Amino acid sequence: MIQPATGAVEAAIHARLTDALVPSRLVVVNESHHHAGHMGDDGTGETHFAVEVESDAFAGLNRVARQRLVNRALADLLESRIHALRIKTLVPGEAA
């Protein structure tokens, strides 16, 4: 299941993670509304996200290595557009 994106940054997250990790499941949640007026809120409503990615690309990797793959795919967005990113990674069939 890959949910549709709603905003420009969310769409970019979807596209990059899909290209880099070919996920069998990808969920991107915009959590920016929880952080309105806080540090990192630039007023766009697209600064704080949570992702859940299920991909064969994570097989045999520990949690840190998996998160590095996600961070690498989103590197320029993390430098310029995303203030916070919560990451959950799984291989197909792995218990959440």
Secondary structure, 3 states (H helix, E strand, C coil): CECCCCCHHHHHHHHHHHHHHCCCEEEEEECHHHHCCCCCCCCCCCCEEEEEEECHHHCCCCHHHHHHHHHHHCHHHHHHCCCEEEEEEECCCCCC
